[in-house]
Amino acid sequence: MSEKKILIVDFDLKSLDSLEKLFERCRIKIIKATDGVSGYEKFKSEKPDLVILEAMLPKLHGFDLTLKIFRETKGRVPVVIITGVYKGPQYKNEALRAFGASDYFEKPFDSNKLVDSVLSLISEEEDIEEDLPTPDSVIKNLTQMIKDDSFFRKKEKPTGREK
C-alpha cells in the first residue's frame, strides 16, 4: 500500500491526539484540523485518502462537511464520522444515507473496529483503482470485437437434436 493520508477533524485536542496515535503504527500520514472550515481547507490542499471527523464541529458542522466532501469527490474519499452527541440508529442512518458517510462510530468506540474500518476503506479504494480497466483498453476491446463481428453475432441455441 502506498503512503496514505488521513485528515482528522475534531475540536477536542485530546481526541485529536488519541486518534492520531491510533494510526501511528499503520504508517499513515496524519493531517489535523480543529474546526469544520479549517478541515475543509486542509481537505482541499492536502487531498487526503480518507477523512475522520467529529459530527459536532465549530464553524462548519460535521454532517455538512461530510456532504460537501461526498459531493465534491462523488463519494471517492471515504468519510468516517465519530460522535459523542448524535447517538442512535436514526443519526447513523442519516449520516450514511443522506450525507454520504462511509462509516459511523459513537463515543466511546472500539478502537480496533475503527482502525479496521479505516484500513478497509483505504484498501477498498486502492483495490478499485487497480481493478478497473482503462477507458482506452475498453475502447480497444470493443473495437476489436466489432471488427471480428463477435459483438453482434448471436450464439446459436442448442436444439437438443445434436448428438
N, C-alpha and C positions, 0 to 999 in steps of 0.2 A: 504494500500500500504506500503510495507516495505521501509526502508530508501533507497532513490535513490541517485546516484551521477551523477553530470553533470560536464563535463570538458568544460571550456570556454577558447578559444584561440583567443586573439586579441592583436595586437601590441599597440593599443591606450589604455592607462591606464584608461582614463575617461570612455571609452566604456566598458572596462572590469569591472570596479566598478559598472556602471549603470546596466549592465546585471546581475551581482551578486545580486544587490538589488532587481531586478525584481523577483528573485526566492526565496528571503529570507522568504517570507510568506508561501511558499509551503513546507517548511521543507525538503529541498533538500540540500545535501552536495555539495558545490561548490569547484571545483579544478580549478586553473587558470594557464595559461601559456601565454607568450608574443611573442612567435615565433613558427613556424611550427615544428622545431626539438624538442624543449622542450615540445611542445604539444604532439608530438608523444611519447616521453619518458614517460610523465605522463599518457598518454593513456595506455601504456604497463604496467606501475607499478600500477596504481590506478584502472584500469578496470572499467571505468565509464559506466553508463547505456545509456548515450546519450552525444553527443559532439555538441557544438555550436561553430562555428568558422568564423572568418573574411576570406573572399576569398583571400585578398591581405595580405599575411604574409611573414615576412623575414625568410630566411634560408630554408624554405620548403613551397611552395605555398599552399594555402588553398585547391585548387582543387586537387592537388597531394596528400595532406594529407587525403582528403575525400576518394579518390580512394584507398589509402593504407589501411585505416580503413575498407572500404567496402569489399575489397578483403580478408583481414585477418579475418574478422568476418562473412564473407559470408552474409553481409547485416543485421546481428542481432543487431548491435549497430547503431542506427539512427544518422545521421549527419545533422545538420541544418546549412546552410550557410547564413551568413549575410554579405552584401557588400555595400559599398558606391561607388565602382568603376565600377563593371560589371553590368550595368543596361540594361534591355531589355529582351524580351522573349527568344531571342537566347541564352543568357547566362544561364538563368534559365533552359531552356530545356536541355542544355548541362550538367549542373550540376546534374540535376535529372536523365537524361538518361545515359550519358557517365561516370559520376564519382560516381554515386550511392547515391547522396544526398537524404535525405528524405523530406526536405523542403528548401525553398529559400526565403530570405527576402532582399529587397533593403532598404538602409538607405535613409531617415528616415522611420522607420517601425512602425506599430501599435503594441504597447507593449502587449495589450490584445490578439491579434492574435498570437503573438509569444509564449506567455505563454500557450495559449490554444493548440497550435500545439505541443509544447514540452510535456505538460501533457498528451495529447492524444497519442503521440508516446511512451511515457514511459508506459502508462497503456495498450496500444495495445500489447507491448512486454510481459507484465505480463499476460494479458489475454491469449495470445497464449500459453505461457508456461503452464498455468493451464488447458487449454482445450485439449492439446494433450495427447493421451494415451501413456503409457509407452510401449517400444518395447516388454517387457515380457507379458503384457496384450494382445497385438495384437497377438503374437505367441500362447498364451494360447487359445484365442478365435478361431483362425483359426484351431488349432489342434482339439479343441472340435467340430467344425463344420465338419471337415473331418471325425472324429470318428463317428459322428452322421449321416454321409453321406448326410447332408443337403447342403454341399458345392457344390456337383456335381449333386444333384437331380434337374431335370428340373421341373418347375412348369407347371402343365397342363393348356393348354389354354382352356377357355370355348368355347364350340362349338355352343352355342346358343340353343341347344336342351334340356338343362336341365330345369326342372320345378319342 
